């Protein structure tokens, strides 16, 4: 997951939070906007890139 986030240009803090919460690619499709906001991803375009 970290590699995907790095390629999308996400900040190290966001990548760290995804690691700490053990977010994997299979969990992404189950996440809500609130979940992404809690992880520091607030831009809807970025959320769509991560989810696809």
N, C-alpha and C positions, 0 to 999 in steps of 0.2 A: 504494500500500500504506500509505503514511503516513497518508493521509486515513482509511482504514478503521480503523487502529489508534487514531487520535485520537478517532474517533467511539465506539470501544469503551472509551475512557477510559484507554488505556495511558500509562505514564510516558514522558517524553521520552527517557530512557535506552534504553528498549526500542525506541522508534521509531528512534533513532539507530543501534542495532545492526542492525536490519532493513535500514536504508539502507546501512550499511557493508558488510554481507554480500550486498547486492543481492538480497534476498528479494522475490520478486514473487508475485502471487496464484497463478500456475500452479505455483509451487514448493511452496506450502503443503501441498497434498495429498500430497506426497512426503516430508514431514518427519516425523520420529519424536518421541516425547516427549523423548528425549535432546537432539535438535536444538533444540526449544523451550526446554528448560531451559538450554542453552548461551546462548541469546539473552536469558535473563532472564525467560521466561514459565514460571512454575512451577505455576500454578493450572490444573487440568484443565478447569474450567468456562470459563476464559478461552481456553484452547487450542481448545475446541470452538466458541466464538463466532468465533474467528479463522478456523478451518477451514471453517466453514459460511458 
